[in-house]
């Protein structure tokens, strides 16, 4: 992974702060008995864990007198690409469901009971809420998608920026000399494994947290290329931020509509999500090689936030 033009000291400092702040905070919340499924836990995890990469990026840039805005891509960029990134999770979830239906014993379901219980609806109210969903004049999936996209552009985006300012902000800029694929895979490895403390506490894979760490790390590596792609095409960290926000907002869809397997398979960061990530990445590569005027998935060094040249492609 070494490259003469990479500031390894800066990267190491960023990673040390990111992991230190997030993991120590997660441990402290666990020792205080604050669960990740509670309102207080969600708020505190967002502040002290999800925003750890952003805090680390800001500290590292500040110590060097560098601009966070310029070095981390905190700019408007190419708005059309940010818009595509915002709605891309809809295609991702559809692909994930498609992948799931190809797996043994996995089937499509419209029974919302398990999902509602997971969302905190009291068991005695599940049947009534499910009936209300089924009585809607539109399909519940329209409601789920609308709510997820709205959250992805607002509250979820605010939370996601805490991660993306680090992963697709500082790390993307510092590891740009590695080229698209090495940069993406190393970022994905760090990104996925960084979730370890909350995975151990039951986040995403409550039935098997140990194996969940492995699956989450694999999901991070599988998804990182298309997150990188949107960041580079948009020339802005806002694109992966909206992508991440909508992804989190829509993530429950695979669990709602797929049955017959546990979260290790049906979660959006489970096996179906890994499969869907490969599909979305393939579409990005197809666009890059067949449509874009300047390909970026060639492995050549990148210039993420350049505005006066076309290292990240000028096509739509």
C-alpha positions in Angstrom: 0.0 0.0 0.0 3.0 2.3 0.3 3.5 5.2 -2.0 6.1 7.9 -1.9 3.5 10.6 -2.2 1.3 9.5 0.6 1.7 11.2 4.0 1.7 8.0 6.1 2.1 10.0 9.3 -1.0 12.0 8.6 -3.0 8.9 7.7 -1.8 7.0 10.8 -2.8 10.0 13.0 -6.2 10.1 11.4 -6.8 6.4 11.8 -5.5 6.4 15.4 -7.9 9.2 16.3 -10.8 7.7 14.4 -10.6 4.3 16.0 -9.6 5.7 19.4 -12.5 8.2 19.7 -15.1 5.7 18.3 -14.0 2.6 20.1 -13.5 4.2 23.5 -16.8 6.0 23.2 -18.6 2.7 22.3 -17.0 1.0 25.2 -17.9 3.8 27.6 -21.5 3.7 26.4 -21.6 -0.1 26.9 -20.2 0.2 30.4 -22.8 2.8 31.2 -25.5 0.5 30.1 -26.7 2.6 27.3 -27.9 0.3 24.5 -27.6 1.1 20.8 -31.3 0.4 20.4 -32.5 3.1 22.7 -33.1 6.8 21.8 -30.3 7.9 24.1 -28.0 5.3 22.7 -28.8 6.3 19.1 -28.1 10.0 19.8 -24.9 9.3 21.7 -23.6 6.8 19.2 -24.2 9.3 16.4 -22.3 12.0 18.2 -19.4 10.0 19.6 -19.0 7.1 17.2 -20.4 8.1 13.8 -18.8 11.5 14.0 -15.4 10.2 15.1 -14.0 10.1 11.6 -15.1 13.7 11.0 -13.7 14.8 14.3 -10.4 13.1 13.5 -10.3 14.6 10.0 -10.9 18.1 11.4 -8.2 17.7 14.1 -5.6 16.3 11.7 -6.2 19.1 9.1 -6.3 21.8 11.8 -2.9 20.6 13.2 -1.4 21.1 9.8 -3.1 24.4 9.0 -5.0 22.8 6.1 -8.5 23.6 5.0 -11.1 20.9 5.8 -13.3 22.2 3.1 -10.6 22.0 0.4 -8.8 18.9 1.5 -11.9 16.8 2.3 -14.1 17.9 -0.6 -16.6 19.7 1.6 -18.1 21.6 -1.4 -21.2 21.6 -3.5 -19.4 20.0 -6.4 -21.5 18.5 -9.3 -25.0 18.5 -8.0 -26.4 16.1 -10.5 -24.1 13.4 -9.3 -25.0 14.1 -5.7 -28.6 13.7 -6.7 -27.9 10.3 -8.4 -26.0 9.2 -5.3 -29.0 10.2 -3.1 -31.4 7.9 -5.0 -28.9 5.1 -5.8 -29.8 3.1 -2.6 -33.2 2.5 -4.1 -31.5 0.5 -6.9 -29.2 -1.1 -4.4 -32.1 -2.4 -2.3 -33.9 -3.7 -5.4 -30.7 -5.5 -6.4 -30.2 -6.9 -2.9 -33.8 -8.3 -2.9 -33.0 -9.8 -6.3 -29.8 -11.4 -5.0 -31.7 -12.7 -2.0 -34.3 -14.5 -4.1 -31.5 -16.4 -5.8 -30.4 -17.9 -2.5 -31.6 -21.2 -1.1 -34.5 -21.0 1.3 -34.9 -17.2 0.9 -38.3 -16.0 -0.3 -40.2 -12.7 -0.7 -42.6 -11.8 2.0 -45.1 -9.0 2.9 -45.4 -10.0 6.6 -44.1 -6.9 8.3 -44.3 -8.3 11.9 -40.6 -9.1 12.4 -39.6 -5.7 10.9 -42.0 -3.8 13.1 -40.8 -5.5 16.2 -37.2 -4.7 15.2 -38.2 -1.1 14.8 -39.4 -1.0 18.4 -43.2 -1.5 17.9 -44.5 -3.3 21.0 -45.5 -6.9 20.2 -49.1 -6.3 21.2 -49.4 -3.4 18.7 -47.7 -5.2 15.8 -50.8 -6.6 14.2 -52.7 -3.3 14.4 -49.7 -1.4 12.8 -49.4 -4.1 10.1 -53.0 -3.8 9.2 -52.7 0.0 9.0 -49.8 -0.4 6.6 -51.7 -2.9 4.4 -54.7 -0.5 4.4 -52.7 2.4 2.9 -53.9 3.6 -0.6 -50.3 3.0 -1.9 -48.0 0.1 -1.4 -46.0 0.2 1.9 -42.8 0.1 -0.1 -43.6 3.6 -1.5 -43.9 4.8 2.1 -40.7 3.1 3.1 -38.8 4.5 0.1 -40.2 8.0 0.5 -39.3 8.2 4.2 -35.9 6.7 3.6 -35.0 9.2 0.9 -36.3 12.1 3.0 -34.2 11.0 5.9 -31.2 10.5 3.6 -31.3 14.1 2.6 -31.8 15.5 6.1 -31.2 13.9 9.5 -29.5 10.8 8.2 -27.2 12.9 6.0 -26.1 14.9 9.0 -25.2 11.7 10.8 -23.5 10.2 7.7 -21.4 13.3 7.2 -19.6 12.3 10.4 -18.3 9.2 8.7 -17.9 10.4 5.1 -15.8 13.5 6.0 -13.3 10.9 7.1 -13.7 8.0 4.7 -14.5 9.7 1.4 -13.0 13.0 2.5 -9.6 12.8 4.2 -8.8 9.2 3.3 -9.8 9.6 -0.3 -7.6 12.6 -0.7 -4.6 11.1 1.1 -4.8 7.7 -0.6 -5.6 9.1 -4.0 -2.1 8.1 -5.3 -3.1 4.5 -4.9 -5.6 4.6 -7.6 -9.3 3.8 -7.6 -9.3 0.1 -6.7 -6.5 0.0 -4.0 -7.9 3.2 -2.5 -11.5 1.8 -2.4 -10.5 -1.6 -1.0 -8.3 -0.3 1.7 -10.9 2.3 2.7 -13.6 -0.4 2.7 -11.5 -2.6 5.0 -11.0 0.2 7.5 -14.6 1.3 7.2 -16.1 -2.1 7.7 -13.8 -3.2 10.6 -14.2 0.2 12.3 -17.8 -0.9 13.1 -16.6 -3.8 15.4 -17.6 -2.3 18.8 -21.2 -1.6 17.8 -21.5 -5.0 15.9 -20.4 -6.7 19.1 -23.2 -4.9 20.9 -25.8 -6.4 18.5 -26.0 -3.8 15.8 -26.9 -5.3 12.4 -26.2 -8.9 13.4 -27.6 -9.5 16.8 -27.8 -13.3 16.3 -24.1 -13.7 15.5 -22.0 -10.6 16.3 -18.6 -12.4 15.9 -19.3 -13.6 12.4 -21.0 -10.3 11.8 -17.7 -8.5 12.1 -16.3 -10.5 9.2 -19.5 -9.9 7.1 -19.5 -6.2 7.9 -15.9 -5.9 6.9 -16.6 -7.7 3.7 -19.6 -5.4 3.1 -17.4 -2.4 3.6 -14.9 -3.6 1.0 -17.7 -4.5 -1.4 -19.5 -1.1 -1.1 -16.5 1.2 -1.0 -15.9 1.3 -4.7 -19.2 2.7 -5.6 -19.1 5.2 -2.7 -15.7 6.2 -4.1 -17.1 6.5 -7.6 -19.8 8.9 -6.6 -17.5 11.0 -4.5 -15.1 11.3 -7.5 -17.7 12.0 -10.1 -19.5 14.6 -7.9 -16.1 16.1 -6.8 -17.7 16.4 -3.4 -18.0 14.5 -0.1 -21.7 15.4 -0.2 -22.4 12.7 -2.7 -21.4 9.8 -0.6 -22.9 11.6 2.4 -26.4 11.6 0.8 -25.8 8.0 -0.5 -24.9 6.9 3.0 -27.9 8.7 4.5 -30.4 7.2 2.1 -28.7 3.8 2.5 -29.3 3.9 6.2 -32.8 5.2 5.7 -33.7 2.4 3.3 -31.7 -0.4 4.9 -34.7 -2.1 6.6 -36.3 -2.9 3.2 -34.3 -6.0 2.6 -35.2 -7.3 6.1 -38.9 -6.5 5.5 -39.3 -8.3 2.2 -36.9 -11.2 2.5 -37.5 -14.1 4.8 -36.1 -17.6 5.4 -32.6 -16.5 6.6 -31.1 -14.4 9.4 -29.6 -10.9 9.2 -26.2 -12.3 8.2 -27.9 -13.0 4.9 -30.8 -10.5 4.5 -29.4 -7.4 6.1 -28.3 -4.7 3.6 -24.8 -5.2 4.9 -25.2 -9.0 4.9 -24.7 -11.4 2.0 -27.4 -9.9 -0.1 -25.9 -6.5 0.3 -22.5 -7.7 -0.7 -24.0 -9.2 -3.8 -25.9 -5.9 -4.6 -22.7 -3.9 -4.0 -21.0 -5.9 -6.7 -23.9 -5.2 -9.1 -23.8 -1.5 -8.4 -20.0 -1.4 -8.7 -20.3 -3.2 -12.1 -22.7 -0.5 -13.3 -20.3 2.2 -12.2 -17.5 0.5 -14.1 -19.7 0.2 -17.1 -20.4 3.9 -17.0 -16.8 4.7 -16.5 -15.5 2.6 -19.4 -18.4 3.1 -21.9 -19.8 6.6 -21.2 -17.4 8.8 -19.2 -14.9 10.8 -21.2 -12.1 10.3 -18.7 -12.1 6.9 -16.9 -11.1 6.8 -13.3 -11.3 3.0 -12.5 -8.0 2.3 -14.3 -5.8 2.2 -11.2 -4.0 5.4 -12.1 -3.5 8.1 -9.4 -6.5 10.3 -8.7 -7.0 14.0 -8.2 -10.3 13.9 -6.3 -11.2 17.6 -5.9 -9.6 19.1 -9.0 -11.8 21.6 -10.8 -9.6 23.0 -13.5 -8.8 19.7 -15.2 -10.8 16.5 -15.9 -9.1 13.7 -13.9 -12.5 12.5 -12.6 -14.4 12.7 -15.9 -16.4 15.4 -17.5 -19.3 13.3 -18.8 -22.7 12.9 -17.2 
